[in-house]
Every structure is written in structure tokens, then in C-alpha cells.
Amino acid sequence: MGLVVTAAERGAGIGARLIAEAEAWARAQGVGSVRVRSNVTRERTHRFYLRAGYAITKTSYLFVKQLE
């Protein structure tokens, strides 16, 4: 599942409303936490989630080897 707000709409509070609704739904289902993944290059997105109360708990790399 993904959460994407178009560039033209970013900063208008849409993302905050989307995660609030997702969290409310998760609580109603008895879910105890929400986990989000974000590409390491998306620094603005990282700040958004930090402001929303999320914490960075892990970093990782993706390794790919092209085979002939």
C-alpha cells in the first residue's frame, strides 16, 4: 500500500489527513502500530513523518546485481 500526494497538493494538509485516517482505521482494527517505509532520498517526506510522531527505527540498503 502506498501514500502519495501529488507535488501540486503537497503542503496543503492532505498527507496529514490521510495518515490520520489510516491510523484511526488501524486503531479500530486493534492494530498497535503503523509502519512506514520511505526511500532514503526523500528527506522532505522523512521530515513529514517525524512531525507526525513517527520515529526512525531502522535504515537499510537494497543491493542489486545485474546478471549477464
Secondary structure, DSSP 8 states (H G I E B T S, - for coil): ------GGGTTSSHHHHHHHHHHHHHHHTT---------TT-HHHHHHHHHTT---------------
